[in-house]
Amino acid sequence: MNVLFIAVDDLRPEIGIYGVDDIGTPNIDELAREGTRFTRAYSQMATCSPSRTSLLTGLRPDTTRITDLTTHFRNTIPSVVTLPQWFKQNGYVTRAICKIYHEKLNDALSWSAPLQEGFGVGAPNGPDGKPVAFAAIDKADSEFGDYKCASHAIQAMKDLRNTPFFIAVGFRKPHLPFVAPRKYFDMYDRMAIPEAINPYKAWGAPSVAFDNTGELRAYSQMPWGGNYNETLRRNLKHGYYAATSFMDAQVGRLLTELENSGLSQNTLVVFLGDHGFHLGEQADWGKHMNFEVATRVPLIFKGPGIPRNASSSALVELVDLYPTISQLAGLSIPSTQQHGGYPMQGDSLVSLIQNPTAKSPRGAFSQWPRSGYVGKSLRTDRYRYTEWSKTGSKLHELYDHSEDPSETTNLASDYRYTTLLPTLGTALAAGGKSDLPSSLR
């Protein structure tokens, strides 16, 4: 079976098929109707390189030791066999198109040919010389990078139609800057776009939990700390929505080629976001955190034998993709020896795909380092529990999603949860190596 692997940067699970109709994504929605979607999938770290390294190696950030945007994993885990490399070793032609690994951190061992890039229209500069964070551009789709990425992928499918292929396509939008052709901005009434329902920092949470919009401040005239007026907030969300719809149109081009060529009959399509993105939630516009909005991602599988229009609410992780895709494509899951000496740390989701109503026995784990602390977070069926640790200090967060799905109030010091915290702490320390106790499922 061929594999078409589609990774999207900064994509929230706010698309129509996930039960929210704010953003126009008809092509992604149709993909989900033709396959199985996971509604509670989580990134292991809410930034590009650590997340992508984890999911493409099947190893957690503590093992990869990739927690920044500059270190290459071949310097920390040099012998690991990546997901595309495993397919390459098993007779597949593997191709990388645009952003699969983080920029300038591509891995030649993973691919059968050099990386193909797609660069296009960027953001104009503002009065301070920095690029603007959002802009409607009066140019054709074909002049933008993601359009060129889709064109490369379409040509690769044509070139490789008679050989087993693993084609990975990485779309950059809706990553900042929120730039797209004007027609995608015109799809929306800016004043009708809903604002964040939890626009304030979680009450009682430690300051280390928040990013303070560090990423957005790299763009023109963005103030400190997320204290933006309504006009700016609406412009930012408008830009994110437009960029998302533009990316969705490129996904549609890929799926149309797959269908028209007949390749859909023997191709597994995997669609994912590498992490989420705050659009005003927790007074932040970014992702470098452990909150639900930063870590939760869309995840869709479509292909022969995969249930159509099925939805699973099981807790799953992007680190699970490596064994899952291998098994769905008919390959074995690499042994420790085959994996470069590293035990696979993700779990295959095939049983959950075959039975979407089943629950996972494990939680979802994410992490983020800041100010000398390492913040590790566990998502269970009901709770999100986070510990921030450094020598001589430990800080705690607890959110009860049955009462507070927007994570507005830290309950770690609430007497009602005193006996629960040690159980959550033990499960967090296990880091996915064992199933959750029954009381947390």
Steps between C-alpha positions, in 0.01 A plus 500: 500500500622849415510771765409867455606671822370857543637708787365849571667765715311654795162352406235501771230229502243769427402377158142413416524124529610540861168658586602865465389684189698821539771430242422401142687174430277304261782279370631395840141444612439272201822310575376436852159384374680246283715374786547487876582805710636519853344783697747487789846472346794681658846626407791411726635854493328808363765623261615384159830314522444313829151390390604392152812325627291307752232386256749411224722297733235346727692634800404752768689828549678368810656234277564711189633787715361739242335793678608788275487601134871471423631161617487216246388166638790326322720672758308350793362169369718440192408138429121531519303378198231758420151419375576585132838332531324181616281512190805566284671192649190299409505582129306828489601813317482775762463866412499813717316805373531824696487504880520148644788541737557853627665747263874437445474173697411263217625141524649366177495140629120512506447569132566347160552842339590852618239707681276706270413845626229744405558867569268779402336825606595609851382767738578863423691698760330738739621849595749357752666281237358175636262288288133554572314220680205491258437617144254441216708490182367580152681215328401162356510183709779369278740767627488372859725239653240244606353496148845416365536228764173341387615521137823318586300229679260456208793457263661249739180292504503498120867406483474223759159355417655164402721455806423486873539852635508690826442864410514746788357847439540778753276808474623808688171684531335591727835567670584868547499729315133460415539586132276368222336610174229758562219271390552287811467806723183589310345169608451642851323785671767608745244633747319165506809300593459393864759612752667267747264387775782492758707811425662521844789311653386205708430614854752362747739363236873566545648767275736245344197337335452790257688603187398869492468503119873474442464369145262771384726779625739419214246669271433866440342710777390213721472606867627304799292244685194455283319813620367576154204719410198351327601617153838329522350183648248474220761571233723224634222242509381609157850440367526159664165396355592621151837324509331179614249512217779561249685194634178296481472582130845350445399185687206482262733508201694201640186298569358577154817370334494192720142426398532583130814291462347193663771501767244540778422128469838406647617809687487572870446870570616632837413858591620677815591827663837511673357695799227751577505879522340746743283768341453708813434214739689541828577856377749350255559488125741211454559143607802456726298365792342186646136611485234309307486752215876483443533121509181363341511432125284363217585145390330315211563165330341403168564200281403142415356322802468813714144572623329787322360800685613353832609695804706386799520693825782283633801685635781458246836664427699595194780271622256217416515579127817305418373155605148577377598600147742209474232250597230654280734482200570132562848541644616364832557738789878536536665309780742681728788371291335608173424840653867583555508359852206704629180335629193635321324734746174547312214251485326385184151646465381233258272334756338839571457567128332162460281564806456879531276470807778338705700698756874521535640379834765770493504874540660763277827662603641837399780717631657843481820649654505858629701712743702206626187291557391193306124492479349157439130457439264202508157500334262237631137452407396761757808693611804689382776484761831686460813506713768767459825377652848633558750446778337592829164598353189334366183676382169336414202556272174304496198559275178301523364476146164374619442842659752725326582392142661838427752457783420831670570403864795312648360256760832361624452660843128416525437268796257290293791367294755440777480121479498503119827689449734215607325262257537749218862564596583130487333463160684806368833364620435176309505710182296261286694188599197345669122519484312750712336371819132425447399801710647735237358342186 
